[in-house]
Amino acid sequence: MAPDWTIEILSPDQSQTRVTKNILHCLKHGAQMGWLIDPDEQTVFVYLPEQRIQVFDERDILLPMPSFAAGLNLTVKDLFAWLLD
């Protein structure tokens, strides 16, 4: 059973291909959304079922949320501030 939302944080020793495959596997099996977070590039790649990948790297842009977290307002800047704390 897939999670509703899968979030992967790319580490320097990980293969982006492998992490992307994990996200796509979850989407194929029912996940609403997948995020691939690249801390080095301060970029979030957002994956949705049957849609093109969206890229978020502008600091003040709100990130899309799955339906169950629609009330959560999080910018790219906020996300990376949390990760760096």
N, C-alpha and C positions, 0 to 999 in steps of 0.2 A: 504494500500500500504506500502510495506517495504522500509526502507532506503537502499541505495546502500551499505552502510558500517555501521555496528552497533558497537559501542564501549561502553563497560560497565566497570566502575571502582568499584571494590568490596570494600565496606566500612565494618567496623568491625561488624555492626549490621545487615548486609544483609546475606541472605542465598545464598550460591554459587549455590545451586540447582535452585533456582528461577531465578537468573541472567542467568544461563546457558539455562534454558528453554526459556527465552526472546530471547537470541541469536539464538537458534535453530528455534524458531518461525519465526524470521526475515529471516533466511536462507531458510526456507521452502517456504516463500512467495516472494523470489526474491532477497534478499540481496546477494552481491558478497562475502562478508567477514564479520566476526565478531571477535572482540577482547574482551577478558575478562582480565582486568588488575588487578593484585593482588599486591597492594602497599606493604603490609607486607612482602611478599615473593620476591618482585621485580621480578615478573614473568608475562609474557604475554602469554595467551593461545590464539591461532589463530584457528578460525573455518572457514572452507570452505565447500561449499555444497558438499555432498556425499564423503567427505574425512575424514581421521583421524585428530584428534586434534593435532596441533603442539604446542610444549612448548618452549618458549624462555626465558632463564634466564642467558645466558652468556652476559655480559655487552657490548661487542663490536660487537655482531651479528646484522646485518641489519634485521629489521622486514619486513615481506612481506606486500605489499600494494595492494589494489584493482587496477584494470586496469586504472581507471580514475586518480589515484594518483601515477602512476608508476614513476614519476620523483622525488618523495619525498624519500629521503634517511634518515632513522631514525633508530638509534640503541636503544637497550634496555636502555643503559646508558643515551642517550639523552632524551628519553621519561620520565624516572623517574626524571631526572634533571628538566624537565619542570613541572612535578607534584609537586615537592617539593618546587618550587619557590613561 
